[in-house]
């Protein structure tokens, strides 16, 4: 009897281990046929992140043969959505679409509610856009150096897409490098451009999509983009680096993530399907219209890029003193 009991006790850990393994989500067994895939967007409808998610979603639905539901959960610059997806099962049925705020927020907020390097698996780096610095046409400046000269003589304000956004931090970096003062006035992206058009703020800093139509129509004057190279959407607008500064390659980018623990074969398939979706001619045409740029990439390449972005923006937040709470 004792021997039998001891044998049973010895077998129990193996039984529990087998049960645990059988309970793990299996991408190979049912994904993506079991139920709809949900893409949780950390920002409101019509935001750049939302627009990209809604371009990718229908393409995934076509190729995977499963419904793809895009749902918006705005709040705290994407933190609320991040916390929701972080708790989801890593089974491929819940994904997270967010922006560069993902890399900024862990330093900007006292508690963003997630670790950007351990709580998620990067799936794909989606399109990106430079930030663009614009001025009201009545302001007597045609380039960044003229703005610096004017800011040393007059008190000027600038509108950005919000506290701690890269549009805010890009100007703070310019301020620190040139020793000028500009008063920051945070808005939403579209409202920031509108403030410059109306003259409520003489200077604006946003991502390209909300500004590009106003630049082309002459309602604002573009004086710099913050990327390392000029944007194909506005090729006549010089970069910050071309105007006496260095080290600027500040982008507003979109990324797709899965919860930590997602199997690598699932991540690889998602990456392949999203590469196909973003390469589709109609999607490429829409991205170009919005001033968004993209090139194919792997999950590993996105992960390497993300590590650099987290360090870069942590430094920018700390040096600027920006805080969201």
Secondary structure by P-SEA (a helix, b strand, c coil): caaaaaaaaaaaaaaaaaaaaaacccccccccccbbbbbbbccccccaaaaaaaaaaaaaaaaacbbbbbbbbccccaaaaaaaaaaccccccbbbbbccccccccccccccccccccccccccccccccbbbbbccccccccaaaaaaaaaccbbbbbccccccaaaaaaaaaaaaabbbbbbbbbcaaaaaaaaaaccccbbbbcccccaaaaaaccccccccccccccccccccccccccccccccccccccccccccccaaaaaaaaaaaaaaaacaaaaaaaaaacbbbbbbcaaaaaaaaaaaaaaaaaaaaaaccccc
